[in-house]
């Protein structure tokens, strides 16, 4: 197994093991993850994958709700194993004086805090930016909320689903005669998580020049709007409003999913003119290439019915294996429509080790998505999967200088 696959740890409490290898690109970076559900924690996961020491802070009595999201095994939430990988887990009640004081002590040692409380919550506990930056002027405070820190919606409760609706994603997703469609997974949260990791690294790069930290304001409704493309510009300049087109595209055709003779499905894309021509030769309709409208993607899209019929008829007469082989030989773009069972055995994913194996003390060997990308000299790694609630509280706080008597006092107060 290479270093880009995962290594594991039996004792995730020793500092030498929890901060990542010295050659990891983010080695020495300390991140306090105070966030829940899901964008903020995912950003912290991305940082931990490349060597940052991430300390997950949870309420003593109300653990991160993602521990209970989705299926579990033997009472252990499986989503948590991914979302909290490479994180040490401690408990702190931030609304208690002892919890506040302990967080400020941790903040003085940290580079980044990621939180997703509603605006004003940290300030209510007297641990807002004023107090945190006083404790550590180099700190980057990353605030992830549905709507951002200001504006008419700032204090509303919100989740990624609302961003998927507000951004225009749902409006353009689904068949033309069907209702707007929401994704069956945390799309907006995931996009915001990746954007937040980028924002953190940008703020840290600025700190390298200025010596000072700053506040990152991440609104989950914004990154998904960015990935939806130039819709605001189209509307601004042309009054154009993109409509639902199902699997079709307004920019090229054929572009759809097609059923094979053995009942499987494949997806075909022809974003390049040369690929569109190869597809039509492959399916026995080279005559369509000579049509005047075939010369541009938009014109082909306007004749999608004709092209889909030609491609669909040919694919329907062949098995998936034969379709994939023929398209590959013709250098035309095609992919099988796969569910997770297919993903787990796909030879390309296997070659990349995209789904890797992690040895977990609670569940034994488990398989999950590997780190997001490969670096040739300083690769990331999954050092361990998500740990039990509060598993590292004593170790982290002892390293901070708290004594057994201090810990006992915090427990008596309800701060741990």
Backbone torsions as a table, in degrees:
resi	resn	phi	psi	omega
1	UNK	NA	133.3	-177.7
2	UNK	-83.9	173.4	-177.9
3	UNK	-72.5	-16.9	176.0
4	UNK	-80.3	-12.7	168.2
5	UNK	-82.0	-166.0	-172.7
6	UNK	-100.4	147.5	164.6
7	UNK	-112.6	161.3	-175.9
8	UNK	-128.0	171.9	180.0
9	UNK	-137.2	138.1	175.7
10	UNK	-85.1	-27.9	179.0
11	UNK	-127.7	101.5	-175.4
12	UNK	-88.7	16.6	-176.9
13	UNK	-102.0	-14.4	-178.9
14	UNK	-77.8	131.2	-175.1
15	UNK	-57.1	-40.5	-178.1
16	UNK	-61.2	-28.5	-178.0
17	UNK	-91.4	-23.1	-172.5
18	UNK	-92.6	-15.4	-178.2
19	UNK	-91.9	-1.2	179.6
20	UNK	87.7	158.4	179.9
21	UNK	-58.9	149.4	-177.3
22	UNK	-60.8	-25.3	-179.5
23	UNK	-86.0	-6.4	-179.8
24	UNK	-64.0	142.5	-172.9
25	UNK	-62.5	-27.9	-179.1
26	UNK	-107.9	18.1	176.4
27	UNK	-57.2	135.0	-179.9
28	UNK	93.1	-9.9	177.5
29	UNK	-86.3	129.3	178.6
30	UNK	-111.4	128.1	-176.9
31	UNK	-122.7	129.7	172.2
32	UNK	-101.1	116.9	-178.3
33	UNK	-99.6	102.8	178.3
34	UNK	-101.3	3.7	-169.2
35	UNK	-92.4	166.0	177.2
36	UNK	-138.4	159.2	163.9
37	UNK	38.3	88.9	-14.1
38	UNK	-135.2	-17.8	-171.2
39	UNK	-62.8	-49.0	-179.2
40	UNK	-61.7	-50.7	177.8
41	UNK	-58.7	-37.4	179.5
42	UNK	-64.9	-38.9	176.7
43	UNK	-59.8	-43.5	178.0
44	UNK	-64.0	-36.7	176.7
45	UNK	-60.7	-44.5	179.6
46	UNK	-59.5	-39.0	179.0
47	UNK	-70.3	-40.9	178.9
48	UNK	-65.0	-32.8	180.0
49	UNK	-61.0	-24.8	-178.1
50	UNK	-112.7	29.3	165.8
51	UNK	106.0	-7.7	177.3
52	UNK	-66.1	145.0	171.0
53	UNK	-83.6	113.9	-178.1
54	UNK	-109.4	125.7	177.0
55	UNK	-110.1	113.7	179.5
56	UNK	-85.5	120.7	-178.5
57	UNK	-104.8	120.1	179.6
58	UNK	-123.4	156.8	175.5
59	UNK	-66.7	141.2	-177.7
60	UNK	-60.2	-33.9	-175.5
61	UNK	-107.5	-16.4	-178.4
62	UNK	-126.7	85.0	-178.9
63	UNK	-61.8	165.1	175.5
64	UNK	-49.6	124.7	-178.2
65	UNK	-58.9	-22.0	-179.2
66	UNK	-66.5	-16.6	173.3
67	UNK	-59.6	-27.9	-177.9
68	UNK	-107.9	6.3	-179.7
69	UNK	-80.4	133.9	175.2
70	UNK	74.9	-172.2	-176.7
71	UNK	-63.8	152.6	175.4
72	UNK	-129.8	163.6	176.2
73	UNK	-131.5	125.7	-178.4
74	UNK	53.6	35.9	178.9
75	UNK	79.3	4.7	-178.7
76	UNK	-105.2	120.1	179.2
77	UNK	-66.2	130.3	-175.1
78	UNK	-82.2	-34.9	178.5
79	UNK	-60.3	-39.3	179.3
80	UNK	-57.6	-36.0	-177.8
81	UNK	-59.5	-31.9	177.8
82	UNK	-84.8	-50.2	-172.5
83	UNK	-64.9	-29.8	-176.4
84	UNK	-107.8	16.0	178.2
85	UNK	-64.2	150.7	179.7
86	UNK	60.6	21.8	179.2
87	UNK	-118.8	138.0	168.2
88	UNK	-85.1	142.2	-174.4
89	UNK	-113.5	125.5	176.1
90	UNK	-131.3	164.3	176.1
91	UNK	-115.0	140.8	174.0
92	UNK	-152.2	132.5	171.2
93	UNK	-94.6	102.1	-172.2
94	UNK	-71.7	-14.1	178.9
95	UNK	-83.7	-7.8	177.3
96	UNK	-94.7	147.4	-179.9
97	UNK	-54.7	-42.0	179.3
98	UNK	-66.3	-37.3	176.9
99	UNK	-66.1	-42.0	177.2
100	UNK	-60.3	-48.3	-177.9
101	UNK	-63.0	-39.2	-179.4
102	UNK	-68.4	-39.1	177.7
103	UNK	-62.7	-41.1	179.0
104	UNK	-63.0	-36.5	176.4
105	UNK	-66.1	-40.8	176.5
106	UNK	-65.4	-41.7	-178.8
107	UNK	-60.3	-33.3	179.7
108	UNK	-65.3	-20.7	179.9
109	UNK	-101.0	-4.7	-170.2
110	UNK	-100.1	162.9	172.8
111	UNK	-101.8	-32.9	-172.7
112	UNK	-140.4	138.4	165.0
113	UNK	-119.0	133.0	175.3
114	UNK	-116.6	122.9	-179.4
115	UNK	-138.4	157.2	178.7
116	UNK	-137.8	31.2	173.0
117	UNK	-67.9	158.3	175.6
118	UNK	-62.1	147.2	-179.6
119	UNK	-51.4	133.7	179.2
120	UNK	97.0	-13.1	-176.6
121	UNK	-68.0	-49.7	178.7
122	UNK	-61.6	-37.4	178.8
123	UNK	-63.9	-37.7	178.1
124	UNK	-60.7	-31.6	179.5
125	UNK	-91.7	6.8	-179.1
126	UNK	61.5	36.4	173.9
127	UNK	-134.2	41.0	176.3
128	UNK	-80.1	-167.9	-176.1
129	UNK	-60.4	-35.7	-179.0
130	UNK	-60.6	-47.6	-178.6
131	UNK	-72.8	-40.5	-177.8
132	UNK	-67.7	-42.7	-179.7
133	UNK	-70.3	-28.5	174.6
134	UNK	-67.3	-37.1	177.9
135	UNK	-71.5	-30.0	-176.9
136	UNK	-154.5	94.8	-177.9
137	UNK	-62.4	-16.8	-178.8
138	UNK	-93.4	3.0	-175.5
139	UNK	-71.7	141.0	169.9
140	UNK	-105.2	113.6	178.4
141	UNK	-96.9	117.0	-175.3
142	UNK	-108.1	115.9	-174.0
143	UNK	-111.1	116.1	-176.0
144	UNK	-114.7	114.0	179.5
145	UNK	-136.3	169.0	-178.8
146	UNK	-63.5	-42.8	-169.3
147	UNK	-119.3	-0.2	-178.2
148	UNK	96.2	178.0	-172.7
149	UNK	-86.6	-8.5	179.9
150	UNK	-147.6	173.4	-177.0
151	UNK	103.5	168.1	-173.2
152	UNK	-64.7	-21.5	-178.5
153	UNK	-101.5	-0.1	-167.4
154	UNK	-55.6	-35.0	-174.7
155	UNK	-95.4	3.9	176.5
156	UNK	-74.8	146.9	169.0
157	UNK	-69.7	147.4	-177.8
158	UNK	-161.3	153.6	178.1
159	UNK	-134.6	173.9	-178.6
160	UNK	-57.7	-31.9	179.2
161	UNK	-56.6	-39.2	179.3
162	UNK	-66.9	-35.3	176.8
163	UNK	-66.9	-38.5	178.5
164	UNK	-64.1	-31.8	177.2
165	UNK	-79.2	-47.7	-174.3
166	UNK	-68.9	-33.2	-172.0
167	UNK	-72.9	-18.1	-173.3
168	UNK	104.3	-6.7	-178.8
169	UNK	-60.8	-51.5	-177.2
170	UNK	-62.6	-35.2	-176.9
171	UNK	-63.6	-28.8	-178.3
172	UNK	-104.4	5.7	-176.1
173	UNK	-108.8	128.5	-178.6
174	UNK	117.4	176.3	179.6
175	UNK	-75.0	154.2	-176.9
176	UNK	-57.1	-34.1	-177.2
177	UNK	-101.0	15.5	-179.6
178	UNK	-112.9	165.0	179.3
179	UNK	-66.2	158.9	170.7
180	UNK	-53.6	145.2	-171.8
181	UNK	-119.0	128.9	174.0
182	UNK	-91.8	148.2	179.1
183	UNK	-72.1	148.6	-179.9
184	UNK	-86.4	29.9	179.1
185	UNK	-158.1	173.6	-175.1
186	UNK	-80.2	70.7	-175.7
187	UNK	-66.5	-54.5	-176.8
188	UNK	-63.1	-39.5	177.9
189	UNK	-63.0	-42.4	-178.0
190	UNK	-66.2	-43.5	177.8
191	UNK	-62.3	-42.4	179.4
192	UNK	-66.4	-34.3	177.3
193	UNK	-62.4	-45.0	177.6
194	UNK	-64.5	-41.8	179.0
195	UNK	-64.8	-35.1	179.5
196	UNK	-66.7	-42.0	176.7
197	UNK	-59.0	-41.2	176.7
198	UNK	-63.7	-42.0	180.0
199	UNK	-63.3	-41.0	178.7
200	UNK	-60.9	-47.2	-178.9
201	UNK	-64.9	-34.1	176.7
202	UNK	-65.0	-44.2	179.3
203	UNK	-65.4	-36.1	178.3
204	UNK	-69.0	-36.0	176.6
205	UNK	-64.1	-39.6	176.9
206	UNK	-65.0	-38.1	178.8
207	UNK	-62.7	-34.5	177.9
208	UNK	-60.2	-29.9	-179.3
209	UNK	-88.4	-39.7	-172.9
210	UNK	-97.3	-22.4	-175.5
211	UNK	80.6	2.7	-176.8
212	UNK	-123.9	144.9	174.4
213	UNK	-80.8	-178.0	179.3
214	UNK	-161.7	178.0	179.8
215	UNK	-100.6	131.4	171.3
216	UNK	-99.4	123.9	178.3
217	UNK	-108.8	103.3	-179.0
218	UNK	-109.2	116.9	175.0
219	UNK	-100.4	123.4	-175.2
220	UNK	-61.5	-25.0	-179.6
221	UNK	-71.1	-11.5	-173.3
222	UNK	-93.4	-49.2	-177.5
223	UNK	-58.6	-36.7	-179.8
224	UNK	-66.1	-32.3	176.5
225	UNK	-65.4	-36.0	178.4
226	UNK	-64.1	-44.4	-175.9
227	UNK	-75.2	-11.3	177.4
228	UNK	-76.0	-7.3	173.6
229	UNK	94.5	-158.1	-168.5
230	UNK	-86.4	29.6	-176.5
231	UNK	-57.6	-44.9	178.4
232	UNK	-60.5	-38.4	179.9
233	UNK	-68.6	-41.6	176.8
234	UNK	-58.0	-45.2	-178.7
235	UNK	-68.4	-41.0	-178.6
236	UNK	-61.3	-43.3	-173.4
237	UNK	-92.3	-28.1	-172.7
238	UNK	-124.8	-9.1	-173.0
239	UNK	69.3	18.6	-174.7
240	UNK	-84.9	129.8	177.6
241	UNK	-117.3	116.9	180.0
242	UNK	-66.5	137.4	-179.3
243	UNK	-109.7	168.5	175.9
244	UNK	-71.0	132.9	-179.9
245	UNK	-129.2	14.3	-177.7
246	UNK	64.2	-131.6	179.5
247	UNK	-86.1	-5.5	-178.8
248	UNK	-82.0	162.9	178.2
249	UNK	-121.4	148.3	174.7
250	UNK	-81.2	-5.0	-173.2
251	UNK	-107.7	-17.0	178.3
252	UNK	-162.1	162.2	175.7
253	UNK	-160.3	151.9	-2.1
254	UNK	-71.6	139.9	177.0
255	UNK	-151.9	104.3	-173.4
256	UNK	-169.8	-179.6	168.3
257	UNK	-106.2	143.1	-174.8
258	UNK	-134.8	141.7	-177.5
259	UNK	-89.4	135.4	-178.6
260	UNK	-90.7	173.3	-176.8
261	UNK	-63.6	-28.0	-178.6
262	UNK	-97.1	17.7	172.9
263	UNK	84.8	6.4	175.4
264	UNK	-89.4	177.9	179.2
265	UNK	-129.2	147.3	174.1
266	UNK	-131.5	155.2	176.2
267	UNK	-111.9	137.2	-179.9
268	UNK	-122.2	136.9	175.8
269	UNK	-130.8	141.6	-179.6
270	UNK	-134.2	52.2	-178.6
271	UNK	-63.7	-27.4	177.5
272	UNK	-98.2	139.3	-179.7
273	UNK	-58.1	-41.4	-178.3
274	UNK	-62.9	-36.5	179.1
275	UNK	-69.0	-40.8	177.5
276	UNK	-58.0	-41.5	179.4
277	UNK	-66.3	-39.3	178.5
278	UNK	-63.5	-40.1	-180.0
279	UNK	-62.4	-43.9	-176.9
280	UNK	-68.8	-33.4	174.3
281	UNK	-67.1	-41.0	-178.8
282	UNK	-61.4	-42.1	-175.4
283	UNK	-86.9	8.4	173.8
284	UNK	82.4	21.1	178.2
285	UNK	-125.5	55.3	178.5
286	UNK	-65.4	-17.7	179.6
287	UNK	-62.5	-30.2	-178.6
288	UNK	-68.3	-24.2	179.7
289	UNK	-62.9	-29.8	-177.5
290	UNK	-81.9	-6.7	177.7
291	UNK	-67.2	138.7	-179.1
292	UNK	-56.1	-35.0	-177.1
293	UNK	-74.9	-10.3	-177.0
294	UNK	-77.6	-9.3	-170.2
295	UNK	-75.3	-18.1	179.9
296	UNK	-130.3	154.2	-179.5
297	UNK	-62.9	-43.1	-179.2
298	UNK	-63.3	-40.0	178.7
299	UNK	-69.2	-38.1	175.7
300	UNK	-62.2	-39.7	179.8
301	UNK	-62.4	-33.2	178.6
302	UNK	-69.1	-16.9	178.6
303	UNK	-116.3	33.9	-175.7
304	UNK	-62.3	-32.0	-179.8
305	UNK	-59.6	-44.7	-179.5
306	UNK	-65.1	-45.1	-177.1
307	UNK	-69.8	-40.7	178.7
308	UNK	-63.9	-37.6	179.2
309	UNK	-64.0	-42.2	-178.6
310	UNK	-67.0	-47.6	-178.6
311	UNK	-69.4	-45.0	-178.8
312	UNK	-61.8	-39.6	179.6
313	UNK	-63.2	-44.0	-178.9
314	UNK	-66.5	-45.8	-178.6
315	UNK	-64.1	-36.7	-179.6
316	UNK	-63.5	-18.1	179.9
317	UNK	-94.3	5.0	-176.7
318	UNK	-134.2	152.3	175.7
319	UNK	-72.7	163.5	180.0
320	UNK	-59.8	-42.9	-179.8
321	UNK	-58.6	-44.3	-179.3
322	UNK	-68.7	-37.7	178.7
323	UNK	-62.4	-48.6	-178.8
324	UNK	-61.9	-41.3	-179.6
325	UNK	-65.7	-41.8	-178.5
326	UNK	-67.4	-41.9	178.3
327	UNK	-64.8	-40.8	178.9
328	UNK	-62.9	-43.4	179.1
329	UNK	-62.2	-35.9	-179.3
330	UNK	-83.6	-1.0	-176.5
331	UNK	55.9	44.8	176.4
332	UNK	-112.5	148.8	-171.3
333	UNK	-83.8	121.6	178.9
334	UNK	-151.4	153.4	173.9
335	UNK	-149.8	146.8	174.3
336	UNK	-70.7	146.2	171.3
337	UNK	-82.1	109.3	-170.7
338	UNK	-110.1	145.0	165.9
339	UNK	-99.0	-176.4	-172.7
340	UNK	-63.1	-28.2	177.4
341	UNK	-63.2	-40.2	178.2
342	UNK	-70.5	-39.3	-180.0
343	UNK	-57.8	-41.1	-175.4
344	UNK	-66.1	-19.9	-178.7
345	UNK	-116.9	3.6	-177.9
346	UNK	-65.0	128.9	-175.0
347	UNK	-65.4	-29.8	178.2
348	UNK	-71.2	-45.4	175.7
349	UNK	-60.8	-38.2	178.7
350	UNK	-64.6	-41.2	179.8
351	UNK	-63.1	-36.2	-179.6
352	UNK	-83.5	-8.9	-173.6
353	UNK	57.0	39.4	-178.1
354	UNK	-63.9	-38.9	173.2
355	UNK	-108.8	110.8	-171.3
356	UNK	-113.1	169.8	-177.6
357	UNK	-105.1	133.4	179.2
358	UNK	-122.9	132.2	174.7
359	UNK	-84.3	119.5	-175.9
360	UNK	-115.2	131.0	-178.7
361	UNK	-60.0	-28.8	-178.1
362	UNK	-85.4	-39.7	-171.2
363	UNK	-116.0	-5.5	-175.1
364	UNK	80.5	-156.2	-179.6
365	UNK	-64.2	127.4	177.2
366	UNK	-130.7	152.9	-177.9
367	UNK	-113.7	135.8	-179.1
368	UNK	-152.2	169.8	176.6
369	UNK	-61.4	138.5	179.2
370	UNK	-78.2	-175.9	177.2
371	UNK	-60.0	159.0	-165.0
372	UNK	-70.0	-29.0	-178.5
373	UNK	-152.9	167.6	-178.1
374	UNK	-107.0	133.4	172.0
375	UNK	-111.8	134.5	-172.4
376	UNK	-71.2	-30.2	-175.5
377	UNK	-109.7	-31.3	-176.2
378	UNK	-130.8	69.2	-174.1
379	UNK	-68.8	155.2	171.3
380	UNK	-82.8	174.8	-179.4
381	UNK	-162.1	150.8	170.3
382	UNK	-93.0	110.6	-176.5
383	UNK	-86.7	-30.7	173.5
384	UNK	-163.4	160.3	177.7
385	UNK	-86.8	175.4	-177.6
386	UNK	-54.3	136.8	-172.8
387	UNK	-102.3	164.8	-179.2
388	UNK	-61.6	160.4	-178.7
389	UNK	-58.5	121.1	176.1
390	UNK	70.9	17.0	-172.6
391	UNK	-60.5	-29.0	-173.4
392	UNK	-112.7	14.7	-175.1
393	UNK	-57.0	-53.6	-176.8
394	UNK	-63.0	-43.4	-177.3
395	UNK	-62.9	-48.1	-177.5
396	UNK	-64.0	-45.6	-176.6
397	UNK	-73.4	-30.3	174.2
398	UNK	-65.7	-41.1	176.2
399	UNK	-62.1	-28.4	179.9
400	UNK	-75.3	-13.9	178.8
401	UNK	110.3	1.2	178.6
402	UNK	-73.8	142.3	-179.9
403	UNK	-93.5	166.9	173.9
404	UNK	-54.7	-36.6	177.9
405	UNK	-66.1	-39.0	176.9
406	UNK	-61.6	-44.5	-179.6
407	UNK	-63.4	-41.7	178.7
408	UNK	-62.4	-40.8	179.0
409	UNK	-64.7	-40.5	177.9
410	UNK	-64.5	-38.8	177.4
411	UNK	-66.3	-40.8	-179.9
412	UNK	-63.3	-32.9	179.2
413	UNK	-77.1	-15.8	-174.1
414	UNK	84.4	16.9	-179.5
415	UNK	-86.0	-15.0	178.8
416	UNK	-118.0	NA	NA
